[in-house]
C-alpha cells in the first residue's frame, strides 16, 4: 500500500461523513432548544429527492444548477420539518411518535416522487479550487472535495460559535434547559423552537442532497440507507457538543469506509453483512454505554423531549 491508497481512503472517509455531519449539526441545534426530532431519515430523503428533481428538471443554469438543487433541498427539508413543528409545538403531540411518523412519511414520499427518476443522473458540483490544485495527487486531500464538504465543516464551527459565543445562542440553550423560566422573562419559546427545527430540517435536506448529487449523482430508492439514525445517535454520542460532534462524525465515517474497503478487498473471514452493520452496532453500543453511566461533560438539555406547558 502506498500514499495514494491512504489519500484515497481519507477522501472516502470525508465524503461518507459529510451527510451525517450536516444532519447531526442541525439536530444538535434542535435538541439544544429542547426538542427531539427523530425524523432525520425522512427529511434527508425528502431533501435528496427534491435536490435531484430540481437539478434534473429545473431551469438550465449551467454550472449553477446543482446549487439551485441544494437550495431547493434545504427548503424542502425545512418545510417537512415544519410539519413536525406544527404537530409538536402548536398541537402538543408526542415528539417521539411524531418524529417517527415524519421518518416514515419521508421514506414513502421520496420513493413515490423518485420512482420516475430511477437510473437518471444529474450534473455534480465543480470544484471551488483550480483544477490543477483539486486534481493534484497530494493536494487533493485538502482541495479536492465537493463544496458541500467545506460547507459542512463551516456549519459545525458556526454552530459552535453561535451556541457558545452569542446572546441568541445563550437564549436558545436557556430555552432547552428551562423553558418555563425563559418564558417568564419574555423569551418566545415556541418561536425559538420553530426556528431551530427549521434550521435542523434545512441541514438535513442538504445532507440528503449530498447523497443524490455528490456521492451517487443518480437516484435510488432509500439511498440514505439509515444514515439519519446514525446522525441522531451521533448527537448523543457527542454529549451535545459541537467539537465532539465533529470528531464522532469522522469516527463513524471511518467505520463506514471500512465496510466499503472490506467489500472491495474481499475479506472472506467475515460476511459482508457484518461490515455493513458495523456503524449501526457501534452507534447502539455507544448509546448503551452513555446511558449506563454519567458521561463527563455531557450537556443534555433538561427539557429535551418535554412539551412546553406555560400554563401548567
Protein Blocks (a to p, Z undefined) as FASTA:
>chain_A
ZZklmmmmmmmmmmmmmmmmmmmmmmmmmmmnopacfklmmmmmmmmmmmmmmmmmmcce
hjmmmmmmmmmmmmmmmmmmmmmmmmmmmnopafklmmmmmmmmmmmmmmmmmmmmgoia
cdddddfbdfklmmpmklmmmmmccfklmmmmmmmmmmmmmmmmcfklmmmmmmmmomml
mmmnopafklmmmmmmmmmmmmmmmmmmmmmmmmmgcdcehklnomlmmmmmmmmmnoop
aklmmmmmmmmmmmmmmmmmmmmnopakbcfklmmmmmmmmmmmmmmmmmmpccehiacd
fkgoiacdfkZZ
